[in-house]
């Protein structure tokens, strides 16, 4: 599986959107962190890591 996975299915694994590469838990698509293990997902294309950190700080 590619990381970050773009769910293109070129690998043939049929990975569901929102699947955590760390533990395999299927989260809601667009989740920023895994609900089970807390691993951070990479931001979508066009969004910087700084934007993600700022948003997480504002919501906590």
Protein Blocks (a to p, Z undefined) as FASTA:
>chain_A
ZZddehlomnonopaehiafklopacdehiabdfklopacdddehiafklmmmmmmmmZZ
